[in-house]
């Protein structure tokens, strides 16, 4: 099991949580997505590490931005 957490800006409500969760869940191998709205964090659980560019692209597709 692999866990990765990324910082995301722009999320302000439950709609944001659902949008990010839906897009990130489409990535192959992702088993669970947890969005911490208060801290602007998205945690992804997968069997193998997920490519960070793929994560960023999914977050951007939902309308938000990954920060380092």
The first five atom37 places (N, CA, C, CB, O) and aatype in JSON, in Angstrom:
{
  "aatype": [20, 20, 20, 20, 20, 20, 20, 20, 20, 20, 20, 20, 20, 20, 20, 20, 20, 20, 20, 20, 20, 20, 20, 20, 20, 20, 20, 20, 20, 20, 20, 20, 20, 20, 20, 20, 20, 20, 20, 20, 20, 20, 20, 20, 20, 20, 20, 20, 20, 20, 20, 20, 20, 20, 20, 20, 20, 20, 20, 20, 20, 20, 20, 20, 20, 20, 20, 20],
  "atom_mask": [
    [1, 1, 1, 1, 1],
    [1, 1, 1, 1, 1],
    [1, 1, 1, 1, 1],
    [1, 1, 1, 1, 1],
    [1, 1, 1, 1, 1],
    [1, 1, 1, 1, 1],
    [1, 1, 1, 1, 1],
    [1, 1, 1, 1, 1],
    [1, 1, 1, 1, 1],
    [1, 1, 1, 1, 1],
    [1, 1, 1, 1, 1],
    [1, 1, 1, 1, 1],
    [1, 1, 1, 1, 1],
    [1, 1, 1, 1, 1],
    [1, 1, 1, 1, 1],
    [1, 1, 1, 1, 1],
    [1, 1, 1, 1, 1],
    [1, 1, 1, 1, 1],
    [1, 1, 1, 1, 1],
    [1, 1, 1, 1, 1],
    [1, 1, 1, 1, 1],
    [1, 1, 1, 1, 1],
    [1, 1, 1, 1, 1],
    [1, 1, 1, 1, 1],
    [1, 1, 1, 1, 1],
    [1, 1, 1, 1, 1],
    [1, 1, 1, 1, 1],
    [1, 1, 1, 1, 1],
    [1, 1, 1, 1, 1],
    [1, 1, 1, 1, 1],
    [1, 1, 1, 1, 1],
    [1, 1, 1, 1, 1],
    [1, 1, 1, 1, 1],
    [1, 1, 1, 1, 1],
    [1, 1, 1, 1, 1],
    [1, 1, 1, 1, 1],
    [1, 1, 1, 1, 1],
    [1, 1, 1, 1, 1],
    [1, 1, 1, 1, 1],
    [1, 1, 1, 1, 1],
    [1, 1, 1, 1, 1],
    [1, 1, 1, 1, 1],
    [1, 1, 1, 1, 1],
    [1, 1, 1, 1, 1],
    [1, 1, 1, 1, 1],
    [1, 1, 1, 1, 1],
    [1, 1, 1, 1, 1],
    [1, 1, 1, 1, 1],
    [1, 1, 1, 1, 1],
    [1, 1, 1, 1, 1],
    [1, 1, 1, 1, 1],
    [1, 1, 1, 1, 1],
    [1, 1, 1, 1, 1],
    [1, 1, 1, 1, 1],
    [1, 1, 1, 1, 1],
    [1, 1, 1, 1, 1],
    [1, 1, 1, 1, 1],
    [1, 1, 1, 1, 1],
    [1, 1, 1, 1, 1],
    [1, 1, 1, 1, 1],
    [1, 1, 1, 1, 1],
    [1, 1, 1, 1, 1],
    [1, 1, 1, 1, 1],
    [1, 1, 1, 1, 1],
    [1, 1, 1, 1, 1],
    [1, 1, 1, 1, 1],
    [1, 1, 1, 1, 1],
    [1, 1, 1, 1, 1]
  ],
  "atom_positions": [
    [[0.84, -1.17, 0.0], [0.0, 0.0, 0.0], [0.89, 1.24, 0.0], [-0.96, 0.0, 1.22], [1.87, 1.3, 0.74]],
    [[0.56, 2.2, -0.82], [1.33, 3.43, -0.94], [0.42, 4.62, -0.63], [1.95, 3.57, -2.36], [-0.73, 4.66, -1.09]],
    [[0.92, 5.58, 0.14], [0.15, 6.77, 0.47], [0.95, 8.01, 0.06], [-0.18, 6.82, 1.99], [2.12, 8.13, 0.4]],
    [[0.3, 8.91, -0.67], [0.92, 10.16, -1.1], [-0.02, 11.3, -0.73], [1.22, 10.15, -2.63], [-1.23, 11.19, -0.89]],
    [[0.55, 12.4, -0.24], [-0.24, 13.58, 0.07], [0.31, 14.77, -0.7], [-0.24, 13.86, 1.6], [1.52, 15.0, -0.73]],
    [[-0.6, 15.52, -1.33], [-0.21, 16.71, -2.06], [-1.0, 17.9, -1.54], [-0.44, 16.53, -3.59], [-2.11, 17.75, -1.02]],
    [[-0.43, 19.09, -1.67], [-1.09, 20.32, -1.26], [-1.84, 20.9, -2.46], [-0.08, 21.35, -0.69], [-1.31, 20.95, -3.57]],
    [[-3.08, 21.32, -2.22], [-3.93, 21.85, -3.28], [-4.53, 23.18, -2.83], [-5.04, 20.84, -3.66], [-5.01, 23.28, -1.7]],
    [[-4.5, 24.18, -3.69], [-5.11, 25.47, -3.36], [-6.37, 25.68, -4.18], [-4.11, 26.62, -3.6], [-6.52, 25.17, -5.29]],
    [[-7.28, 26.47, -3.6], [-8.5, 26.84, -4.29], [-9.74, 26.08, -3.84], [-8.31, 26.64, -5.72], [-10.85, 26.46, -4.22]],
    [[-9.58, 25.03, -3.05], [-10.74, 24.27, -2.6], [-11.39, 25.0, -1.42], [-10.34, 22.82, -2.19], [-10.72, 25.36, -0.46]],
    [[-12.72, 25.21, -1.51], [-13.4, 25.97, -0.47], [-14.68, 25.32, 0.06], [-13.73, 27.32, -0.97], [-15.23, 25.77, 1.06]],
    [[-15.15, 24.25, -0.61], [-16.45, 23.7, -0.21], [-16.53, 22.2, -0.53], [-17.6, 24.45, -0.91], [-15.6, 21.61, -1.07]],
    [[-17.66, 21.62, -0.19], [-17.86, 20.19, -0.44], [-17.91, 19.87, -1.93], [-19.15, 19.71, 0.23], [-17.52, 18.78, -2.34]],
    [[-18.37, 20.8, -2.74], [-18.34, 20.59, -4.19], [-16.89, 20.4, -4.65], [-19.0, 21.78, -4.94], [-16.61, 19.53, -5.48]],
    [[-15.99, 21.2, -4.1], [-14.57, 21.09, -4.44], [-14.05, 19.7, -4.07], [-13.74, 22.19, -3.7], [-13.33, 19.07, -4.85]],
    [[-14.42, 19.23, -2.9], [-14.0, 17.91, -2.43], [-14.48, 16.84, -3.41], [-14.54, 17.63, -1.0], [-13.71, 15.96, -3.8]],
    [[-15.75, 16.9, -3.79], [-16.3, 15.9, -4.71], [-15.62, 15.96, -6.08], [-17.82, 16.12, -4.87], [-15.34, 14.92, -6.67]],
    [[-15.36, 17.17, -6.57], [-14.74, 17.32, -7.89], [-13.32, 16.74, -7.9], [-14.7, 18.8, -8.3], [-12.96, 16.0, -8.82]],
    [[-12.54, 17.07, -6.88], [-11.16, 16.55, -6.82], [-11.18, 15.03, -6.62], [-10.37, 17.24, -5.66], [-10.42, 14.31, -7.28]],
    [[-12.03, 14.56, -5.73], [-12.12, 13.11, -5.49], [-12.48, 12.37, -6.77], [-13.15, 12.82, -4.4], [-11.89, 11.33, -7.08]],
    [[-13.44, 12.88, -7.51], [-13.87, 12.22, -8.74], [-12.75, 12.15, -9.77], [-15.07, 12.95, -9.34], [-12.53, 11.1, -10.38]],
    [[-12.03, 13.25, -9.96], [-10.96, 13.27, -10.97], [-9.77, 12.4, -10.57], [-10.5, 14.71, -11.2], [-9.25, 11.65, -11.39]],
    [[-9.35, 12.51, -9.32], [-8.19, 11.72, -8.87], [-8.53, 10.23, -8.85], [-7.74, 12.18, -7.45], [-7.66, 9.39, -9.11]],
    [[-9.77, 9.89, -8.55], [-10.19, 8.49, -8.52], [-10.11, 7.82, -9.89], [-11.61, 8.38, -7.99], [-10.06, 6.59, -9.98]],
    [[-10.09, 8.61, -10.95], [-10.0, 8.07, -12.31], [-8.61, 7.55, -12.65], [-10.4, 9.13, -13.32], [-8.45, 6.8, -13.61]],
    [[-7.6, 7.93, -11.86], [-6.23, 7.5, -12.14], [-6.1, 6.01, -11.84], [-5.2, 8.32, -11.3], [-6.53, 5.54, -10.79]],
    [[-5.52, 5.28, -12.76], [-5.34, 3.84, -12.6], [-4.56, 3.53, -11.32], [-4.61, 3.24, -13.82], [-3.53, 4.13, -11.04]],
    [[-5.07, 2.59, -10.56], [-4.39, 2.14, -9.35], [-4.8, 2.85, -8.08], [-2.94, 2.29, -9.52], [-4.49, 2.39, -6.98]],
    [[-5.51, 3.97, -8.2], [-5.94, 4.7, -7.01], [-7.05, 3.91, -6.32], [-6.43, 6.13, -7.38], [-8.05, 3.55, -6.93]],
    [[-6.84, 3.66, -5.02], [-7.81, 2.9, -4.25], [-8.67, 3.78, -3.36], [-7.11, 1.86, -3.41], [-9.83, 3.46, -3.09]],
    [[-8.1, 4.89, -2.9], [-8.85, 5.79, -2.02], [-8.31, 7.2, -2.15], [-8.78, 5.31, -0.54], [-7.1, 7.4, -2.32]],
    [[-9.2, 8.19, -2.07], [-8.82, 9.6, -2.11], [-9.46, 10.26, -0.9], [-9.28, 10.29, -3.45], [-10.67, 10.19, -0.71]],
    [[-8.63, 10.91, -0.08], [-9.12, 11.66, 1.08], [-8.74, 13.12, 0.91], [-8.53, 11.09, 2.41], [-7.56, 13.45, 0.76]],
    [[-9.74, 14.0, 0.92], [-9.51, 15.42, 0.76], [-9.71, 16.1, 2.11], [-10.46, 16.03, -0.33], [-10.78, 16.0, 2.72]],
    [[-8.67, 16.8, 2.58], [-8.74, 17.58, 3.82], [-8.93, 19.04, 3.41], [-7.45, 17.39, 4.71], [-7.97, 19.74, 3.11]],
    [[-10.18, 19.46, 3.4], [-10.53, 20.8, 2.95], [-9.88, 21.88, 3.81], [-12.03, 20.97, 2.95], [-9.38, 22.88, 3.29]],
    [[-9.88, 21.68, 5.11], [-9.34, 22.68, 6.04], [-7.85, 22.94, 5.83], [-9.58, 22.23, 7.47], [-7.38, 24.06, 6.01]],
    [[-7.12, 21.9, 5.46], [-5.67, 22.03, 5.29], [-5.23, 22.07, 3.83], [-4.97, 20.9, 5.99], [-4.04, 22.2, 3.55]],
    [[-6.17, 21.96, 2.91], [-5.83, 21.99, 1.49], [-4.93, 20.84, 1.08], [-5.16, 23.28, 1.16], [-3.97, 21.02, 0.34]],
    [[-5.26, 19.63, 1.58], [-4.44, 18.47, 1.28], [-5.28, 17.36, 0.66], [-3.75, 17.96, 2.56], [-6.44, 17.17, 1.0]],
    [[-4.67, 16.66, -0.27], [-5.3, 15.5, -0.89], [-4.37, 14.31, -0.67], [-5.58, 15.73, -2.42], [-3.2, 14.34, -1.06]],
    [[-4.9, 13.27, -0.03], [-4.13, 12.06, 0.23], [-4.67, 10.95, -0.66], [-4.19, 11.66, 1.73], [-5.88, 10.71, -0.72]],
    [[-3.75, 10.28, -1.35], [-4.1, 9.22, -2.29], [-3.49, 7.92, -1.79], [-3.62, 9.55, -3.73], [-2.31, 7.85, -1.48]],
    [[-4.33, 6.88, -1.72], [-3.87, 5.55, -1.35], [-3.95, 4.68, -2.59], [-4.72, 4.95, -0.16], [-4.98, 4.64, -3.26]],
    [[-2.85, 4.0, -2.9], [-2.79, 3.17, -4.1], [-1.86, 1.99, -3.85], [-2.32, 3.99, -5.33], [-1.09, 1.98, -2.89]],
    [[-1.95, 0.99, -4.72], [-1.08, -0.18, -4.6], [0.37, 0.21, -4.89], [-1.55, -1.3, -5.56], [1.29, -0.24, -4.2]],
    [[0.57, 1.04, -5.89], [1.9, 1.51, -6.3], [1.89, 3.03, -6.3], [2.29, 0.95, -7.7], [0.83, 3.64, -6.37]],
    [[3.06, 3.66, -6.22], [3.1, 5.13, -6.27], [2.43, 5.66, -7.54], [4.56, 5.63, -6.2], [2.59, 5.1, -8.63]],
    [[1.68, 6.74, -7.38], [1.01, 7.39, -8.51], [1.91, 8.52, -9.0], [-0.42, 7.92, -8.11], [2.46, 9.28, -8.2]],
    [[2.05, 8.63, -10.31], [2.86, 9.68, -10.91], [2.35, 11.06, -10.47], [2.86, 9.56, -12.44], [1.16, 11.34, -10.6]],
    [[3.23, 11.89, -9.97], [2.82, 13.21, -9.48], [2.27, 14.1, -10.58], [4.0, 13.9, -8.81], [1.39, 14.92, -10.33]],
    [[2.77, 13.94, -11.79], [2.23, 14.71, -12.91], [0.78, 14.3, -13.2], [3.1, 14.51, -14.17], [-0.04, 15.15, -13.55]],
    [[0.48, 13.03, -13.06], [-0.88, 12.55, -13.26], [-1.8, 13.09, -12.18], [-0.91, 11.02, -13.27], [-2.94, 13.48, -12.46]],
    [[-1.32, 13.12, -10.93], [-2.1, 13.69, -9.84], [-2.38, 15.17, -10.08], [-1.37, 13.5, -8.5], [-3.51, 15.63, -9.93]],
    [[-1.34, 15.9, -10.45], [-1.5, 17.33, -10.71], [-2.47, 17.57, -11.85], [-0.14, 17.98, -11.03], [-3.3, 18.48, -11.78]],
    [[-2.39, 16.77, -12.9], [-3.29, 16.93, -14.04], [-4.74, 16.67, -13.63], [-2.89, 15.97, -15.18], [-5.64, 17.38, -14.07]],
    [[-4.96, 15.68, -12.78], [-6.32, 15.37, -12.32], [-6.87, 16.51, -11.47], [-6.34, 14.04, -11.52], [-8.03, 16.9, -11.61]],
    [[-6.04, 17.04, -10.58], [-6.46, 18.16, -9.73], [-6.77, 19.38, -10.59], [-5.36, 18.5, -8.69], [-7.77, 20.07, -10.36]],
    [[-5.93, 19.64, -11.58], [-6.16, 20.77, -12.47], [-7.42, 20.58, -13.3], [-4.96, 20.96, -13.39], [-8.14, 21.54, -13.57]],
    [[-7.69, 19.35, -13.71], [-8.9, 19.06, -14.46], [-10.14, 19.38, -13.62], [-8.92, 17.57, -14.91], [-11.18, 19.78, -14.15]],
    [[-10.03, 19.2, -12.31], [-11.13, 19.51, -11.39], [-11.24, 21.02, -11.15], [-10.94, 18.78, -10.05], [-12.24, 21.49, -10.61]],
    [[-10.21, 21.78, -11.56], [-10.27, 23.22, -11.43], [-9.43, 23.83, -10.32], [-11.65, 23.62, -11.24], [-9.65, 24.97, -9.92]],
    [[-8.47, 23.06, -9.81], [-7.65, 23.52, -8.69], [-6.18, 23.36, -9.02], [-8.0, 22.74, -7.39], [-5.82, 22.83, -10.07]],
    [[-5.33, 23.81, -8.12], [-3.89, 23.85, -8.4], [-3.1, 23.14, -7.31], [-3.41, 25.3, -8.53], [-3.34, 23.33, -6.12]],
    [[-2.15, 22.31, -7.74], [-1.24, 21.65, -6.81], [-0.08, 22.6, -6.52], [-0.72, 20.3, -7.39], [0.46, 23.22, -7.44]],
    [[0.31, 22.72, -5.26], [1.44, 23.55, -4.87], [2.48, 22.67, -4.19], [1.0, 24.72, -3.93], [2.15, 21.64, -3.6]],
    [[3.74, 23.08, -4.27], [4.79, 22.29, -3.64], [5.25, 22.92, -2.34], [5.97, 22.13, -4.57], [6.13, 22.39, -1.68]]
  ]
}
